[in-house]
Amino acid sequence: MKHLFPLAAVAALAACDEAPPQPATGAAPPPTNDDLYLVGGYRSEDDWCQLTGETAFTVNFLDHTADLVSCPSGSDAAQSLVEMYGARQVAKTGGYTVYSLPRR
């Protein structure tokens, strides 16, 4: 019986290390590096796809006829951006995929 207590404690601590699943709505996760300057939601205020400003990383992707938008890679928000607006992928960085979209 004495040996079961340490095992239970280790199992409980291990469970604390697991990250909760990311919800489908709410604020997008922050980029994990300084490559992106996220200005705000692209389609709405709480859109995970964010209008993206100029940084040393994004400068070569900016175009006066298109918006630069970054979405968490593999997210439903990214998939819908491609399907709805024909977004063209131009880069990936820090868990985000960067798209170019002709201005609407």
Secondary structure, DSSP 8 states (H G I E B T S, - for coil): -TTHHHHHHHHHHHHHTS-----SSSS----SSTT-EEEEESSSTT-SSEEEE--TTTGGG-BTTEEEEEEETT-HHHHHHHHHH--EEEEEETTEEEEEEE--
